[in-house]
Amino acid sequence: MKLRKLMFVLPNLFTVTSIFCGFYAITLCAGEATPVHLYQAALAILFAMFFDGCDGRVARLTKTQSDFGVQLDSLADVVSFGAAPALLVYKWALAPLGFLGLFISFTFAACGALRLARFNVIAARNPHGGGGSFFVGLPIPLAAGGLVSLIIAHHVVRGGEVSPSVQGPVAAAVMALALLMVSTVRYRTFKDLRLSKKSALVLMLVGVAGSVIATRSHPAYVLVAFSSVYLVLGLIESAFLVRRRFAARKVRAGAAGAAAVVLEEEDDEDEEDASPEDRPNFL
């Protein structure tokens, strides 16, 4: 019995560790943070992503999923992948923009919180749905991962402070990630991924692609490339899904129209075949 109780605590320990990593990142960004401090904060958020990915898998493996764990995970995500990355990107590139930079950073944190609230509502309405194969909107850990990959790559390749020419693209990227979180774009969860020939082939291709990027350009660009590919794949899959739904709706509308025409013709034939006594007399 005691062992069973300890198993319920285990996934929550991973979640709390994720909160610690996010809190540590915030402390590194506070005050007069140097580029090295910001780089360390980005690494701390990267570790938070690792622990956040482990808690759900540990809970499923030990069959210790609970409503408490779901709520704790959402609160952890707000700290580690909402507030921490928003403060980090503000200190890293957006502070010189003044209030605009502050507002953009806040937008990222606010959209992350809204996305988590929507996820909790959907999970509460469909507790046995399993979440399906897709997320609705970009998950907040992956949005934070996109920002962190940019900061890590910039520090490793160029180092130092961000040049003014980079501030505009960074601000646009932050806003795009924020809007994707509250959008209805569908992103794959990979929760139900099972080892098979197809999955092994995909993993091998991903590994080869990462190796090519690391050897031809720089290892720091691997995270940026993988994050960008995931973002683009979600947009492409959602576009195809919308197109398929529109085509299906068009086919259903055409079928309904054809059925209505057939019924009309049948009514006209019945009226023509009716005897004079059966036809209505309007005189």
C-alpha positions as YAML, in Angstrom:
chain: A
units: angstrom
residues:
- id: 1
  name: MET
  ca: [0.00, 0.00, 0.00]
- id: 2
  name: LYS
  ca: [2.83, 2.41, 0.88]
- id: 3
  name: LEU
  ca: [4.61, 1.56, -2.37]
- id: 4
  name: ARG
  ca: [1.44, 2.42, -4.30]
- id: 5
  name: LYS
  ca: [1.25, 5.81, -2.57]
- id: 6
  name: LEU
  ca: [4.89, 6.47, -3.41]
- id: 7
  name: MET
  ca: [4.15, 5.67, -7.05]
- id: 8
  name: PHE
  ca: [1.50, 8.43, -7.07]
- id: 9
  name: VAL
  ca: [4.11, 10.88, -5.77]
- id: 10
  name: LEU
  ca: [6.72, 9.95, -8.40]
- id: 11
  name: PRO
  ca: [5.23, 11.76, -11.45]
- id: 12
  name: ASN
  ca: [4.50, 14.82, -9.30]
- id: 13
  name: LEU
  ca: [8.18, 14.96, -8.32]
- id: 14
  name: PHE
  ca: [9.07, 15.32, -12.00]
- id: 15
  name: THR
  ca: [6.51, 18.13, -12.30]
- id: 16
  name: VAL
  ca: [7.86, 19.95, -9.24]
- id: 17
  name: THR
  ca: [11.39, 19.60, -10.64]
- id: 18
  name: SER
  ca: [10.15, 21.26, -13.81]
- id: 19
  name: ILE
  ca: [8.83, 24.15, -11.70]
- id: 20
  name: PHE
  ca: [12.23, 24.44, -10.00]
- id: 21
  name: CYS
  ca: [13.97, 24.70, -13.39]
- id: 22
  name: GLY
  ca: [11.55, 27.43, -14.48]
- id: 23
  name: PHE
  ca: [12.01, 29.32, -11.21]
- id: 24
  name: TYR
  ca: [15.79, 29.05, -11.53]
- id: 25
  name: ALA
  ca: [15.55, 30.48, -15.05]
- id: 26
  name: ILE
  ca: [13.56, 33.44, -13.70]
- id: 27
  name: THR
  ca: [16.18, 34.15, -11.02]
- id: 28
  name: LEU
  ca: [18.91, 34.10, -13.69]
- id: 29
  name: CYS
  ca: [16.98, 36.64, -15.77]
- id: 30
  name: ALA
  ca: [16.33, 38.98, -12.83]
- id: 31
  name: GLY
  ca: [18.45, 42.09, -12.38]
- id: 32
  name: GLU
  ca: [21.33, 42.89, -14.72]
- id: 33
  name: ALA
  ca: [21.47, 39.56, -16.51]
- id: 34
  name: THR
  ca: [24.51, 38.96, -18.69]
- id: 35
  name: PRO
  ca: [24.39, 36.93, -21.94]
- id: 36
  name: VAL
  ca: [25.86, 33.99, -20.02]
- id: 37
  name: HIS
  ca: [23.04, 34.20, -17.45]
- id: 38
  name: LEU
  ca: [20.46, 34.26, -20.23]
- id: 39
  name: TYR
  ca: [22.10, 31.26, -21.88]
- id: 40
  name: GLN
  ca: [21.98, 29.37, -18.59]
- id: 41
  name: ALA
  ca: [18.32, 30.33, -18.16]
- id: 42
  name: ALA
  ca: [17.58, 28.91, -21.62]
- id: 43
  name: LEU
  ca: [19.29, 25.67, -20.63]
- id: 44
  name: ALA
  ca: [17.24, 25.56, -17.42]
- id: 45
  name: ILE
  ca: [14.01, 25.83, -19.44]
- id: 46
  name: LEU
  ca: [15.30, 23.07, -21.71]
- id: 47
  name: PHE
  ca: [15.74, 20.84, -18.64]
- id: 48
  name: ALA
  ca: [12.23, 21.84, -17.53]
- id: 49
  name: MET
  ca: [10.96, 20.51, -20.88]
- id: 50
  name: PHE
  ca: [12.69, 17.21, -20.21]
- id: 51
  name: PHE
  ca: [11.10, 16.79, -16.76]
- id: 52
  name: ASP
  ca: [7.72, 17.93, -18.09]
- id: 53
  name: GLY
  ca: [7.89, 15.25, -20.76]
- id: 54
  name: CYS
  ca: [8.79, 12.61, -18.19]
- id: 55
  name: ASP
  ca: [5.98, 13.22, -15.69]
- id: 56
  name: GLY
  ca: [3.17, 12.23, -18.04]
- id: 57
  name: ARG
  ca: [4.97, 9.16, -19.30]
- id: 58
  name: VAL
  ca: [5.80, 8.04, -15.75]
- id: 59
  name: ALA
  ca: [2.16, 8.54, -14.75]
- id: 60
  name: ARG
  ca: [0.96, 6.43, -17.69]
- id: 61
  name: LEU
  ca: [3.53, 3.69, -17.09]
- id: 62
  name: THR
  ca: [2.68, 3.43, -13.38]
- id: 63
  name: LYS
  ca: [-1.06, 4.02, -14.03]
- id: 64
  name: THR
  ca: [-1.10, 6.89, -11.51]
- id: 65
  name: GLN
  ca: [-2.86, 9.55, -13.59]
- id: 66
  name: SER
  ca: [-4.98, 11.87, -11.47]
- id: 67
  name: ASP
  ca: [-6.84, 15.18, -11.67]
- id: 68
  name: PHE
  ca: [-4.37, 16.57, -9.16]
- id: 69
  name: GLY
  ca: [-1.48, 15.73, -11.50]
- id: 70
  name: VAL
  ca: [-3.24, 17.39, -14.45]
- id: 71
  name: GLN
  ca: [-3.79, 20.63, -12.54]
- id: 72
  name: LEU
  ca: [-0.26, 20.64, -11.10]
- id: 73
  name: ASP
  ca: [1.19, 20.08, -14.56]
- id: 74
  name: SER
  ca: [-0.74, 23.08, -15.93]
- id: 75
  name: LEU
  ca: [0.45, 25.32, -13.08]
- id: 76
  name: ALA
  ca: [4.02, 24.14, -13.68]
- id: 77
  name: ASP
  ca: [3.71, 24.94, -17.39]
- id: 78
  name: VAL
  ca: [2.56, 28.50, -16.64]
- id: 79
  name: VAL
  ca: [5.73, 29.08, -14.61]
- id: 80
  name: SER
  ca: [8.31, 27.12, -16.61]
- id: 81
  name: PHE
  ca: [7.02, 27.69, -20.16]
- id: 82
  name: GLY
  ca: [4.98, 30.86, -19.81]
- id: 83
  name: ALA
  ca: [6.50, 33.34, -17.34]
- id: 84
  name: ALA
  ca: [10.12, 32.14, -17.58]
- id: 85
  name: PRO
  ca: [10.47, 32.21, -21.40]
- id: 86
  name: ALA
  ca: [8.55, 35.50, -21.61]
- id: 87
  name: LEU
  ca: [10.95, 37.17, -19.15]
- id: 88
  name: LEU
  ca: [13.92, 35.51, -20.85]
- id: 89
  name: VAL
  ca: [13.07, 36.73, -24.35]
- id: 90
  name: TYR
  ca: [12.30, 40.21, -22.97]
- id: 91
  name: LYS
  ca: [15.72, 40.43, -21.34]
- id: 92
  name: TRP
  ca: [17.44, 38.84, -24.31]
- id: 93
  name: ALA
  ca: [16.08, 40.87, -27.23]
- id: 94
  name: LEU
  ca: [12.89, 42.84, -26.56]
- id: 95
  name: ALA
  ca: [13.85, 45.17, -23.68]
- id: 96
  name: PRO
  ca: [15.24, 47.87, -26.05]
- id: 97
  name: LEU
  ca: [11.80, 48.10, -27.69]
- id: 98
  name: GLY
  ca: [10.36, 49.59, -24.50]
- id: 99
  name: PHE
  ca: [6.67, 49.10, -23.82]
- id: 100
  name: LEU
  ca: [6.19, 47.29, -27.13]
- id: 101
  name: GLY
  ca: [8.75, 44.68, -26.13]
- id: 102
  name: LEU
  ca: [7.12, 44.34, -22.72]
- id: 103
  name: PHE
  ca: [3.69, 43.90, -24.29]
- id: 104
  name: ILE
  ca: [4.92, 41.27, -26.76]
- id: 105
  name: SER
  ca: [6.57, 39.29, -23.96]
- id: 106
  name: PHE
  ca: [3.40, 39.53, -21.87]
- id: 107
  name: THR
  ca: [1.33, 38.37, -24.85]
- id: 108
  name: PHE
  ca: [3.36, 35.17, -25.02]
- id: 109
  name: ALA
  ca: [2.79, 34.43, -21.31]
- id: 110
  name: ALA
  ca: [-0.92, 35.35, -21.50]
- id: 111
  name: CYS
  ca: [-1.58, 33.21, -24.59]
- id: 112
  name: GLY
  ca: [0.19, 30.33, -22.90]
- id: 113
  name: ALA
  ca: [-2.10, 30.63, -19.88]
- id: 114
  name: LEU
  ca: [-5.17, 30.84, -22.12]
- id: 115
  name: ARG
  ca: [-4.06, 27.77, -24.03]
- id: 116
  name: LEU
  ca: [-3.63, 25.79, -20.81]
- id: 117
  name: ALA
  ca: [-7.05, 26.92, -19.52]
- id: 118
  name: ARG
  ca: [-8.67, 25.74, -22.76]
- id: 119
  name: PHE
  ca: [-6.84, 22.41, -22.53]
- id: 120
  name: ASN
  ca: [-8.07, 21.88, -18.95]
- id: 121
  name: VAL
  ca: [-11.67, 22.65, -19.93]
- id: 122
  name: ILE
  ca: [-11.53, 20.19, -22.84]
- id: 123
  name: ALA
  ca: [-9.95, 17.53, -20.61]
- id: 124
  name: ALA
  ca: [-12.63, 18.05, -17.93]
- id: 125
  name: ARG
  ca: [-15.45, 17.70, -20.47]
- id: 126
  name: ASN
  ca: [-13.97, 14.57, -21.99]
- id: 127
  name: PRO
  ca: [-12.00, 12.84, -19.22]
- id: 128
  name: HIS
  ca: [-11.90, 9.46, -21.01]
- id: 129
  name: GLY
  ca: [-11.15, 10.85, -24.45]
- id: 130
  name: GLY
  ca: [-7.43, 10.30, -24.12]
- id: 131
  name: GLY
  ca: [-6.66, 13.61, -25.82]
- id: 132
  name: GLY
  ca: [-6.62, 12.01, -29.29]
- id: 133
  name: SER
  ca: [-3.66, 12.13, -31.64]
- id: 134
  name: PHE
  ca: [-3.57, 15.92, -31.93]
- id: 135
  name: PHE
  ca: [-3.23, 18.99, -29.71]
- id: 136
  name: VAL
  ca: [-5.55, 21.91, -30.43]
- id: 137
  name: GLY
  ca: [-3.12, 24.80, -30.68]
- id: 138
  name: LEU
  ca: [0.63, 24.75, -30.24]
- id: 139
  name: PRO
  ca: [1.53, 23.22, -26.84]
- id: 140
  name: ILE
  ca: [3.15, 25.75, -24.52]
- id: 141
  name: PRO
  ca: [6.29, 23.63, -23.83]
- id: 142
  name: LEU
  ca: [7.00, 23.44, -27.56]
- id: 143
  name: ALA
  ca: [6.39, 27.17, -27.98]
- id: 144
  name: ALA
  ca: [8.89, 27.80, -25.18]
- id: 145
  name: GLY
  ca: [11.24, 25.31, -26.84]
- id: 146
  name: GLY
  ca: [11.12, 27.34, -30.03]
- id: 147
  name: LEU
  ca: [12.25, 30.47, -28.19]
- id: 148
  name: VAL
  ca: [14.88, 28.63, -26.18]
- id: 149
  name: SER
  ca: [16.37, 27.03, -29.30]
- id: 150
  name: LEU
  ca: [16.85, 30.48, -30.86]
- id: 151
  name: ILE
  ca: [18.57, 31.84, -27.73]
- id: 152
  name: ILE
  ca: [20.86, 28.83, -27.37]
- id: 153
  name: ALA
  ca: [21.82, 28.87, -31.07]
- id: 154
  name: HIS
  ca: [22.52, 32.62, -31.01]
- id: 155
  name: HIS
  ca: [24.71, 32.37, -27.91]
- id: 156
  name: VAL
  ca: [26.69, 29.36, -29.12]
- id: 157
  name: VAL
  ca: [27.24, 30.62, -32.67]
- id: 158
  name: ARG
  ca: [27.53, 34.39, -32.20]
- id: 159
  name: GLY
  ca: [27.63, 35.08, -28.46]
- id: 160
  name: GLY
  ca: [27.24, 38.50, -26.90]
- id: 161
  name: GLU
  ca: [24.16, 40.70, -27.01]
- id: 162
  name: VAL
  ca: [21.48, 40.72, -29.70]
- id: 163
  name: SER
  ca: [21.99, 43.26, -32.48]
- id: 164
  name: PRO
  ca: [19.15, 45.72, -33.25]
- id: 165
  name: SER
  ca: [18.61, 44.08, -36.64]
- id: 166
  name: VAL
  ca: [17.52, 40.86, -34.92]
- id: 167
  name: GLN
  ca: [14.99, 42.46, -32.55]
- id: 168
  name: GLY
  ca: [12.27, 42.82, -35.20]
- id: 169
  name: PRO
  ca: [12.34, 39.18, -36.37]
- id: 170
  name: VAL
  ca: [12.47, 37.97, -32.74]
- id: 171
  name: ALA
  ca: [9.41, 40.08, -31.88]
- id: 172
  name: ALA
  ca: [7.56, 38.65, -34.91]
- id: 173
  name: ALA
  ca: [8.53, 35.10, -33.91]
- id: 174
  name: VAL
  ca: [7.30, 35.62, -30.34]
- id: 175
  name: MET
  ca: [3.95, 36.95, -31.57]
- id: 176
  name: ALA
  ca: [3.59, 34.09, -34.06]
- id: 177
  name: LEU
  ca: [4.22, 31.49, -31.35]
- id: 178
  name: ALA
  ca: [1.76, 33.23, -29.03]
- id: 179
  name: LEU
  ca: [-0.99, 33.26, -31.67]
- id: 180
  name: LEU
  ca: [-0.34, 29.62, -32.59]
- id: 181
  name: MET
  ca: [-0.91, 28.63, -28.95]
- id: 182
  name: VAL
  ca: [-4.44, 30.07, -28.93]
- id: 183
  name: SER
  ca: [-5.21, 29.00, -32.50]
- id: 184
  name: THR
  ca: [-7.10, 25.89, -33.61]
- id: 185
  name: VAL
  ca: [-4.12, 24.56, -35.58]
- id: 186
  name: ARG
  ca: [-3.68, 20.86, -34.79]
- id: 187
  name: TYR
  ca: [-0.30, 19.47, -33.76]
- id: 188
  name: ARG
  ca: [0.54, 15.81, -33.31]
- id: 189
  name: THR
  ca: [0.93, 14.59, -29.72]
- id: 190
  name: PHE
  ca: [3.12, 11.50, -30.37]
- id: 191
  name: LYS
  ca: [1.70, 10.07, -27.12]
- id: 192
  name: ASP
  ca: [0.52, 6.90, -28.83]
- id: 193
  name: LEU
  ca: [3.78, 6.37, -30.70]
- id: 194
  name: ARG
  ca: [4.67, 2.68, -30.78]
- id: 195
  name: LEU
  ca: [7.84, 1.04, -32.03]
- id: 196
  name: SER
  ca: [7.22, -0.27, -35.53]
- id: 197
  name: LYS
  ca: [8.97, -0.35, -38.89]
- id: 198
  name: LYS
  ca: [7.38, 2.94, -39.90]
- id: 199
  name: SER
  ca: [8.19, 4.74, -36.66]
- id: 200
  name: ALA
  ca: [11.73, 3.33, -36.66]
- id: 201
  name: LEU
  ca: [12.23, 4.61, -40.21]
- id: 202
  name: VAL
  ca: [10.95, 8.07, -39.25]
- id: 203
  name: LEU
  ca: [13.24, 8.18, -36.19]
- id: 204
  name: MET
  ca: [16.17, 7.12, -38.34]
- id: 205
  name: LEU
  ca: [15.44, 9.88, -40.86]
- id: 206
  name: VAL
  ca: [15.18, 12.42, -38.04]
- id: 207
  name: GLY
  ca: [18.52, 11.26, -36.65]
- id: 208
  name: VAL
  ca: [20.18, 11.45, -40.07]
- id: 209
  name: ALA
  ca: [18.75, 14.93, -40.67]
- id: 210
  name: GLY
  ca: [20.04, 16.09, -37.27]
- id: 211
  name: SER
  ca: [23.48, 14.67, -38.00]
- id: 212
  name: VAL
  ca: [23.63, 16.42, -41.38]
- id: 213
  name: ILE
  ca: [22.63, 19.76, -39.85]
- id: 214
  name: ALA
  ca: [25.16, 19.34, -37.02]
- id: 215
  name: THR
  ca: [28.05, 18.48, -39.33]
- id: 216
  name: ARG
  ca: [27.28, 20.82, -42.23]
- id: 217
  name: SER
  ca: [26.39, 23.94, -40.19]
- id: 218
  name: HIS
  ca: [26.42, 23.82, -36.38]
- id: 219
  name: PRO
  ca: [24.99, 21.46, -33.71]
- id: 220
  name: ALA
  ca: [23.17, 24.40, -32.11]
- id: 221
  name: TYR
  ca: [20.96, 24.68, -35.20]
- id: 222
  name: VAL
  ca: [19.51, 21.18, -34.72]
- id: 223
  name: LEU
  ca: [16.98, 22.34, -32.11]
- id: 224
  name: VAL
  ca: [15.99, 25.32, -34.26]
- id: 225
  name: ALA
  ca: [15.50, 23.08, -37.30]
- id: 226
  name: PHE
  ca: [13.41, 20.49, -35.44]
- id: 227
  name: SER
  ca: [11.24, 23.19, -33.82]
- id: 228
  name: SER
  ca: [10.67, 24.88, -37.19]
- id: 229
  name: VAL
  ca: [9.78, 21.59, -38.90]
- id: 230
  name: TYR
  ca: [7.24, 20.75, -36.16]
- id: 231
  name: LEU
  ca: [5.61, 24.19, -36.50]
- id: 232
  name: VAL
  ca: [5.39, 23.94, -40.29]
- id: 233
  name: LEU
  ca: [4.09, 20.36, -40.26]
- id: 234
  name: GLY
  ca: [1.25, 21.40, -37.95]
- id: 235
  name: LEU
  ca: [0.25, 24.22, -40.29]
- id: 236
  name: ILE
  ca: [0.41, 21.94, -43.35]
- id: 237
  name: GLU
  ca: [-1.62, 19.16, -41.70]
- id: 238
  name: SER
  ca: [-4.25, 21.64, -40.51]
- id: 239
  name: ALA
  ca: [-4.50, 23.16, -43.99]
- id: 240
  name: PHE
  ca: [-5.07, 19.71, -45.53]
- id: 241
  name: LEU
  ca: [-7.60, 18.88, -42.80]
- id: 242
  name: VAL
  ca: [-9.56, 22.09, -43.45]
- id: 243
  name: ARG
  ca: [-9.48, 21.42, -47.20]
- id: 244
  name: ARG
  ca: [-10.71, 17.85, -46.67]
- id: 245
  name: ARG
  ca: [-13.55, 19.02, -44.43]
- id: 246
  name: PHE
  ca: [-14.56, 21.68, -46.96]
- id: 247
  name: ALA
  ca: [-14.59, 19.10, -49.75]
- id: 248
  name: ALA
  ca: [-16.63, 16.66, -47.63]
- id: 249
  name: ARG
  ca: [-19.08, 19.43, -46.78]
- id: 250
  name: LYS
  ca: [-19.37, 20.31, -50.47]
- id: 251
  name: VAL
  ca: [-20.05, 16.67, -51.38]
- id: 252
  name: ARG
  ca: [-22.71, 16.41, -48.67]
- id: 253
  name: ALA
  ca: [-24.35, 19.61, -49.89]
- id: 254
  name: GLY
  ca: [-24.31, 18.31, -53.49]
- id: 255
  name: ALA
  ca: [-25.80, 14.99, -52.42]
- id: 256
  name: ALA
  ca: [-28.53, 16.75, -50.46]
- id: 257
  name: GLY
  ca: [-29.33, 18.96, -53.49]
- id: 258
  name: ALA
  ca: [-29.48, 15.95, -55.81]
- id: 259
  name: ALA
  ca: [-31.81, 14.15, -53.40]
- id: 260
  name: ALA
  ca: [-34.08, 17.18, -53.28]
- id: 261
  name: VAL
  ca: [-34.22, 17.32, -57.11]
- id: 262
  name: VAL
  ca: [-35.08, 13.59, -57.30]
- id: 263
  name: LEU
  ca: [-37.88, 14.04, -54.77]
- id: 264
  name: GLU
  ca: [-39.24, 16.99, -56.77]
- id: 265
  name: GLU
  ca: [-39.24, 14.98, -59.99]
- id: 266
  name: GLU
  ca: [-40.99, 12.08, -58.30]
- id: 267
  name: ASP
  ca: [-43.67, 14.43, -56.98]
- id: 268
  name: ASP
  ca: [-44.18, 15.87, -60.51]
- id: 269
  name: GLU
  ca: [-44.48, 12.37, -61.99]
- id: 270
  name: ASP
  ca: [-47.00, 11.35, -59.36]
- id: 271
  name: GLU
  ca: [-49.04, 14.46, -60.14]
- id: 272
  name: GLU
  ca: [-49.00, 13.77, -63.90]
- id: 273
  name: ASP
  ca: [-50.01, 10.12, -63.42]
- id: 274
  name: ALA
  ca: [-52.91, 11.01, -61.14]
- id: 275
  name: SER
  ca: [-56.47, 10.57, -62.60]
- id: 276
  name: PRO
  ca: [-58.63, 13.66, -63.29]
- id: 277
  name: GLU
  ca: [-60.79, 12.82, -60.28]
- id: 278
  name: ASP
  ca: [-57.70, 12.79, -58.03]
- id: 279
  name: ARG
  ca: [-56.31, 16.09, -59.33]
- id: 280
  name: PRO
  ca: [-57.26, 19.21, -57.36]
- id: 281
  name: ASN
  ca: [-59.93, 21.42, -58.94]
- id: 282
  name: PHE
  ca: [-59.28, 25.15, -58.50]
- id: 283
  name: LEU
  ca: [-62.29, 26.32, -60.55]
...
